Amino acid sequence: MTINWILERVEESGSTNEDLLKRWREGQLWEPVARKALKQTAGRGRMGRTWVSQDNQALTFSAAYPFNKSIAQLSGLSLACGLAVIKGISSATNITEHQLETMGLGLKWPNDVLLHQKKLAGLLIEGGQTNADQPTWIVIGIGVNLRSFDAIKNGLDQEIAGLDQLGGSVPIDADVLWLAILKELAEVIQKFERESFNSFKEEWNKWDLFKNQLCSIYQDKKMLHEGIERGVDELGYLLLESNGQIQKIVSGDVSLRKLT
Ligand code: BTN
């Protein structure tokens, strides 16, 4: 059985994540719902950043789902959802996962999908449990750049990739991609509910673009740790090796950078 998403498609929203979170806070969420906006005026990213996307040049949507697990049991969910984005891209473009991998697509801990080391997609997962007898409502916000754009001109500190760089002859339709990702997201969510991140760990580590590279962990502008990135553990924590010791990094407010 798959998830029967209520589909909402709007011209404009401040942030589709905020729209669904507001409903959750007001007790107005009952069924799984996916909300897509052609344009976001206040798109949000991780760590209080803004998510900038060009109107009609990105797929921006959020999906809200009621989990029968506590927040603690959902550790690693955002990483598993990154796998759903890759699978959705594969299905919508008709490019196999193996081909995508050889074309330079992969994951950067915790939640980025990169193409040629540039950011193609990001995920922002929010929500919680208002009462112990209530489900844990999770809002999974996903932004995928359909076309690349000049990051510097747009005031971003990170280079941006677009699905147009995969070289297909026909532009990728945002609705086709949306439905493909939602289908994969449903599979990931249901498997996660039955099992845990442990079942996704091996696959996530296969897509990890920074594995075995010298990396650092930053909080704001401060470097907290440095070491060789060794993939993730069964909870989705990042493993960083330095001086023969493995340190576990929880995603929270930190970001990962490659040191080369
Ligand atoms: C990140 O990379 O920092 C996360 C980006 C998440 C962006 C998506 S776009 C749809 C949804 N609505 C938002 O305001 N943010 C997420």
Residues whose N, C-alpha, C, O or C-beta is under 5 A from the ligand:
A	BS01	BTN	S15 T16 N17 A42 G43 R44 G45 R46 W51 T60 F61 S62 G122 L123 L124 G141 I142 G143
